[in-house]
């Protein structure tokens, strides 16, 4: 019986110019600020609830309109060159090297 050869290891390619964690933090920070502005808009609406059109205008401008403006005017970095990720950097920590009670993760 003939043994099957192992498949070639996968090549992982990235085009990020900075670590993914930095990109994710910036996205979350932006969304938290936008949500805080919208919540302040809801609070301001409570003071002008008798003027219905003004309350609706405040909610729409501090919510969907602001989010759309940030999305459309946001600075998007052009993707960098596609380079292979070093095999050692994407390898998981062996279970024997992981701290007790912790999951294995990137080095």
Secondary structure, 3 states (H helix, E strand, C coil): CCCCCCCCCCCCEECCCCCHHHHHHHHHHHHHHHHHHHHHHHHHHHHCCCCHHHHHHHHHHHHHHHHHHHHHHCCCCCCCCCEECCHHHHCECCCCCCCCCCCCCEC
